[in-house]
């Protein structure tokens, strides 16, 4: 599925709808260049889960856990991971195979350890359509 976003509000709302419909054990991978709106999308997912606290990219901590929503939300940012094996030290499998919702930014850097089933979200700019335009491709992976 491809969805067009013409503003950060659109991107947030697309994430919000995903958060509202997310089921326990859902894993979403989030791929896109710096500045495409991954954090805005993630904030939408969190809001859709009922999380009210501020959600920011956990770049320096790798993982941020939010427990206040209808499901636990595990927000990973693996941009600074040198080796995918480092994820196991964080208890990665406990989170992605647990009852919460996992969202993994820069998931293409740890493809080898992703679960067998997840939803990939690719956010891309297309400057010919304006500086706020984003093409968001959502695809189930098996």
C-alpha positions in Angstrom: 0.0 0.0 0.0 1.3 3.5 -0.9 0.0 6.5 0.9 0.8 10.1 0.1 1.6 12.6 2.8 1.6 16.3 2.1 2.4 17.5 5.6 3.9 16.5 8.9 0.3 16.3 10.1 -0.6 13.8 7.4 2.5 11.7 8.4 1.5 11.8 12.1 -2.1 10.8 11.2 -0.9 7.8 9.2 1.1 6.7 12.1 -1.8 7.3 14.4 -4.1 5.0 12.4 -1.5 2.3 12.5 -1.1 2.7 16.3 -4.9 2.5 16.8 -5.1 -0.8 14.9 -1.9 -2.4 16.2 -2.2 -5.8 17.8 -0.1 -7.3 20.5 3.2 -8.6 19.1 3.1 -6.3 16.1 6.5 -5.4 14.7 6.9 -2.4 12.4 10.2 -1.5 10.7 10.7 2.1 9.7 13.1 3.0 6.9 13.9 6.4 5.5 16.7 8.9 5.2 17.4 11.5 7.8 14.7 14.1 8.0 11.9 12.3 6.2 9.6 12.2 9.2 10.3 8.9 11.0 10.0 10.5 14.4 6.7 12.3 13.4 5.4 9.0 12.2 6.5 7.2 15.4 4.8 9.9 17.5 1.6 9.2 15.6 1.9 5.5 16.3 2.4 6.2 20.0 -0.6 8.6 20.1 -2.7 5.9 18.4 -1.7 3.5 21.2 -2.8 6.1 23.8 0.6 7.2 24.9 0.6 10.8 26.1 4.2 11.4 27.1 6.7 13.0 24.7 8.1 10.5 22.2 11.5 11.3 20.7 14.0 9.3 18.8 16.1 7.1 21.2 19.2 7.4 19.1 21.7 7.4 22.0 19.8 4.9 24.2 18.8 2.5 21.3 15.5 1.7 23.0 12.7 3.6 24.7 9.9 1.8 26.4 6.4 3.3 26.9 4.0 1.5 29.2 1.1 3.9 29.5 -0.9 3.1 26.4 -3.3 0.3 25.6 -0.3 -1.9 24.7 3.4 -1.5 25.7 5.3 0.4 23.0 9.0 -0.5 22.3 10.7 2.2 20.1 14.1 1.2 18.8 16.5 3.4 16.9 19.3 1.2 15.7 21.2 3.8 13.7 24.2 3.6 15.9 24.3 -0.2 16.2 27.7 -1.5 14.9 26.8 -5.1 14.8 23.2 -6.6 14.8 24.3 -9.0 17.5 24.4 -6.1 19.9 20.6 -6.1 19.9 20.5 -9.3 21.8 22.3 -7.6 24.8 19.2 -5.3 25.0 16.8 -8.2 25.2 15.7 -7.6 21.6 13.9 -10.9 21.3 12.0 -10.4 24.5 10.5 -7.2 23.1 9.8 -8.2 19.5 8.2 -11.5 20.5 6.4 -10.0 23.5 2.9 -8.6 23.9 3.7 -5.0 23.0 4.2 -3.1 19.7 7.7 -2.8 18.4 8.8 -0.1 16.1 12.4 -0.2 14.7 13.9 2.8 13.0 16.7 2.1 10.6 15.7 -1.6 10.6 17.5 -2.2 7.3 20.7 -2.2 9.5 19.6 -5.3 11.3 17.7 -7.2 8.6 19.4 -10.5 9.5 17.8 -10.6 12.9 14.3 -9.3 12.1 11.4 -11.7 12.9 9.9 -13.8 10.1 6.8 -11.5 9.9 6.7 -7.8 10.3 5.3 -4.7 8.6 7.8 -2.5 6.7 7.2 1.2 6.5 9.3 3.1 4.0 9.1 6.9 4.0 10.6 8.7 1.0 10.8 12.3 0.0 10.0 13.3 -3.6 11.1 16.9 -3.9 9.4 17.3 -7.3 6.1 17.2 -5.4 7.2 19.8 -2.8 9.4 19.9 0.3 6.6 18.5 2.6 5.6 15.6 0.3 6.3 12.0 1.5 5.5 8.7 -0.1 4.8 6.1 2.6 4.9 2.5 1.5 3.5 0.0 3.9 4.2 -3.7 3.1 3.7 -6.9 5.0 6.9 -9.0 5.1 6.9 -12.8 5.6 
